[in-house]
Amino acid sequence: MPPPQPTPTPSFNPPTYPDLKDKVVLLTGIGQSGDPDMWGNGAAAARVLAANGAKVFGCDLNLSAAEHTQQRIQAEGGDCTVTSADVTKDADVRALVEACLARYGGRIDVLVNNVGRSEPGGPAEMSEQAWDRQVDVNLKSVYLCCHHVLPIMEGQEGGGAIVNVSSIAGLRYIGKPQVAYSATKAAVIQFTKATAVIYARRGVRLNVVVPGLIHSPLVGLLAEKYAGGDLEGFVEKRHQAVPMGMMGSSFDVAYSVAFLASEHARYITGQKIVVDGGITSSTG
């Protein structure tokens, strides 16, 4: 019997968190590459947060990709503003934060750090440039956004919540050589835990969502990198790697992001939610 297909969201019916209404959310990586009819993790998170009444200020390196997400959210009545930014550069992040503050009344209630980059290779094969690119995108971006947003959250009434997006590659080897990606995504988890303790009495919570194999628009690009363009075979291999027999949806990730951003998670900080269909609990 073939494995069940990943479950798309046939009718969009997200969980409801009333406290998210009118909250200002700064979200990185709101665009996506690949199938424009699918939703990437960042786009899906923006959609869920906007559906809860949050005001989403999103950025992406690719402005047209960000605008595609914006148009889809606005078509559903959501409040979404987007801009282009390279979140590996301090000047861009500073400008991004200032633009968000100017647009939405001088506060940032939620920060979602969602960008990521994966390139194949072990330490002997990988070039220094490939290593540095992944360190910058996966880890430095989290530092820079927190560097500029934490003082704002600490100084405003109500504090704030930060949700970082990591990967199960930061928890275990997942079958392909991607040492820089694995190392940096592991670092994001520890960055989150350590910073959460520092800010625990300052009104700011930090948590991390750890996705497993997700059927997002990125899958097509990963098939080019790791499977010679064999998308069908790559998708099937990913299904078979999951104990539940299927990859997850970007909305599985987005729902965890929204929960951690909400007051329903008010007593949760320094923790991770692993969204992986059981992979990291299995011997594989």
Phi, psi and omega in degrees: 000131179293153179293154177296147179283152178301140187276111172287174177266097186296321174226128186286111183219073187287160174297153184252126176233094187303330182291345179283347181301128179070005173290145179265122183245125171259120187231124179266150180071045183280344178273187179201156173249152179104208185305115183289347179273349177271174177238123173285172183301315181292317179297318179295319177297318178299319180296315181294317180294318178295323178295337176271007176091006178286155175262111189261125173247107187247153176226158175205153176297327180260105185297321182296325177293320177296318181293328176298315177296316179304314182297320180294319181290317179296328178296337178264006178090009181278158179262110185215127175240140181228159176208169176264138178202144171259102188280010170267359182242129184301316182298320179294318181292319178301314180295322179299311181297316179297322178294321178295315179299318181293324184285324190235043165080022170080022176215158173226115183269328183223135172241127175242112177267108193235000184283157179197155178214132179234129174230140184287154173136147170268179184294332180284327184269331188285137177285158177300323181295319179295320176300310183297322179300317183286323175299317181294311184290314188278329188240310181299325179300321179294314177301311185297315180295318177294321180304319183269334186266326183304315179298328178293312181297318181296327185269355184254153177296132179095351177064225181183176179224135177241130177239117176260146180251120181252219180196151175296345173298339175277356180251327183200165174289131186243024168104000177212148182286113177210063193296323180291318178298313180299315182295317183286324178289329172294320180296325178299320179297314182287325174303315181296313183296313182294317182291326178299320179293317180300322185259009184299328179258013181249010175085012181238127176258142175230129177221172184224137172260134185241092181286149171264227180277111186246134179276080181250175176300340181292341184302321179298320178290322178294325177297324176294319183287317193247349185226023177058027178086002180280083185296314182299314179293323180294317179297316180297319179298320179292320175304312185294337182281349185259127179306327178283353175085009181201151171291159176276176176257155175302334179287336172298322176289314184299322181294326176290321177301312182297318178300311182293334178283341188269168177288349173296340178253026189298337181255017180246121175208148181074021186242169177232143171250118181267120184245084193219010178062017176099003185302311186284354174264000185250155174280353178071000000 
